[in-house]
Amino acid sequence: MRVAVIGAGILGASVALHLRQGGASVTIFDAGEAQATPGSFAWINASWGNDAVYRALRLASMDLWPALGAAFPGAGYRRCGGLLWDLPEPALRDFAESVGDYGRLVDRAAAADIEPGLRALPDLAFHAPGEAQVEPLAAARLMAGAVERLRVLGIDTQQGRPALRTEEGVSIFDAVVIAAGTGSADLLAPLGLQLDMSAPEGMLAWSEPVAPVLRGLLMMPDMHLRQNAEGRIVLGEDFGGGPGGEGAEEKARALLALAGTRLGVPLTLARVTRAARPVPGDGRPALGALPVPGLFLALSHSGVTLAPIVGRALAAEILTGARDPLVTPYAPERVLQSA
Ligand SMILES: Cc1cc2nc3c(=O)[nH]c(=O)nc-3n(C[C@H](O)[C@H](O)[C@H](O)COP(=O)(O)OP(=O)(O)OC[C@H]3O[C@@H](n4cnc5c(N)ncnc54)[C@H](O)[C@@H]3O)c2cc1C
């Protein structure tokens, strides 16, 4: 079976990997405009704010990450755990009660044992030992392998199969997966399909490398932090979009200085990244067959957490026609309108 994947971000890369493992001949097209994946905080989690069905999907994907990490050691996957206190105390207690053995509440002394480098300790936090981090761009590159650096200019149907147009001509495939992140809506519009999605921006500050100081991920009320494989502190401000525009670098510098005092390590800003998050209209993934023969969609926020399960489920659906029950609630029709 000949399959094209549009997009070499972490979702496209995982779908391509799983398709190849299933015996398909896969061509990945990527316009070379790195989007969400390189600018991702890359916290692998099933934390608060998820309904039970979505939580099950996230947990299933978290379970698949260790094998993927072992297959690609350069991806820097680490099951490092997360310490979270970005909720008011009653909500933190409710969350802890609702998630069974996902984690437990810890007091100040236990938090100090978990993160000995942390000076600004919380009185109460939630510790989730199964949470993890990865270097998302490295992971995507390793999973993707060879990529055609070509923009897909259009999709249509020829001889009952999907055909892609690039500046090098038209190629017909047995199946095409749109994993183009925030570029997905533009690819679907000419087919008469209006995709309901948004692309809120998020900002990250990256420090110069420092000696190991953080063991796991920290979710504080005003910032979230991790130390990446290069020793850089990666800092995000919130999950609702960054400040954007002018002043982002100044803000990043101030936040990093504050993080430095909390960790007892002076931190120097190396760079700021701003990236748009691909978010389907209702905030949940849009995964599976589209109402065009041979065309499939892989679109999601939390794509770093979900990459393994999305890759496995989409590859199975394309190769065998069987839909994984975990992704059944996330059919793309929900967020599509015929123009
Ligand atoms: C600031 C920030 C923090 C985040 N934090 C987390 C987190 O902690 N945990 C988590 O799980 N997720 C997080 N996310 C979300 C996660 O990063 C994304 O869901 C994920 O990276 C999406 O991957 P993707 O492959 O769908 O899209 P992308 O990485 O955007 O890749 C899409 C690719 O498609 C290509 N493309 C687009 N149009 C075309 C075309 N016409 N032809 C050819 N190629 C095309 C682009 O060049 C691009 O490379 C975060 C995102 C941001 C921005």
The ligand as an ORCA input file, in Angstrom:
! r2SCAN-3c Opt
* xyz 0 1
  C       4.025     26.261     23.415
  C       3.476     24.875     23.253
  C       3.488     23.990     24.319
  C       2.981     22.714     24.164
  N       3.083     21.859     25.207
  C       2.693     20.570     25.056
  C       2.909     19.637     26.098
  O       3.458     19.973     27.153
  N       2.524     18.342     25.896
  C       1.929     17.941     24.724
  O       1.598     16.756     24.602
  N       1.714     18.809     23.710
  C       2.085     20.104     23.853
  N       1.901     21.002     22.838
  C       1.163     20.564     21.656
  C       2.029     19.748     20.715
  O       3.284     20.351     20.577
  C       1.342     19.624     19.358
  O       0.071     19.024     19.534
  C       2.134     18.764     18.387
  O       3.457     19.222     18.268
  C       1.447     18.789     17.022
  O       2.260     18.067     16.127
  P       1.847     17.961     14.608
  O       2.743     16.976     14.006
  O       0.371     17.752     14.506
  O       2.041     19.456     14.021
  P       3.362     20.292     13.677
  O       4.469     20.007     14.592
  O       2.895     21.701     13.579
  O       3.783     19.754     12.254
  C       3.013     20.010     11.097
  C       3.943     19.974      9.914
  O       3.142     20.060      8.738
  C       3.870     20.765      7.764
  N       2.915     21.298      6.790
  C       1.855     22.116      6.999
  N       1.207     22.364      5.852
  C       1.863     21.674      4.887
  C       1.677     21.517      3.467
  N       0.675     22.110      2.788
  N       2.558     20.740      2.784
  C       3.584     20.111      3.420
  N       3.802     20.233      4.759
  C       2.946     20.999      5.469
  C       4.606     21.858      8.544
  O       5.768     22.273      7.826
  C       4.941     21.154      9.854
  O       6.252     20.667      9.889
  C       2.420     22.294     22.925
  C       2.414     23.177     21.845
  C       2.938     24.454     21.995
  C       2.963     25.369     20.812
*
